[in-house]
Amino acid sequence: MVLIEKLAQDLTAAMKARDEARLSVLRMAKSALKNKEIDKRAALDEAEEVKVLQALVKQREDSVEQFQAAGRSELAAREKAEIDVLRAYLPQGASEAEVLAAVDRAVVETGASSPKDMGKVMKAALAILQAAGKPVDGKQVSTAAQQRLTR
């Protein structure tokens, strides 16, 4: 089932259950997907749909950080709840062990030996993970690459 169809079904279920919090997140996600489809002027493929949802999660994560820094824990909690709803529609990401393995393989493939080679390692590691079909946060790969290159 296509992601947008699943969202539409869950949106209907949330309306019937009168689950306002989930309903607003699903409406926002469906709207973001539809806007991207309009911008592209063609139907989105699965990878593009995942990218849109990942961007929405990233926005919420940034908001959580800012709300916590400002002492607005109630707004941070609401954003975290939205993240949980959105993550249910994303494929399982790469585990920490998989990220470390990809970074190690990238270091060997690129011949990287110092933090100056960070860009090459990042590019290669992200390509390895994407080829394996594992969505991953670039920040996670960056942290693993920094740790590996500073040893």
Order of alpha helices (4+ residues) and beta strands (2+ residues): alpha-alpha-alpha-alpha-alpha-alpha-alpha
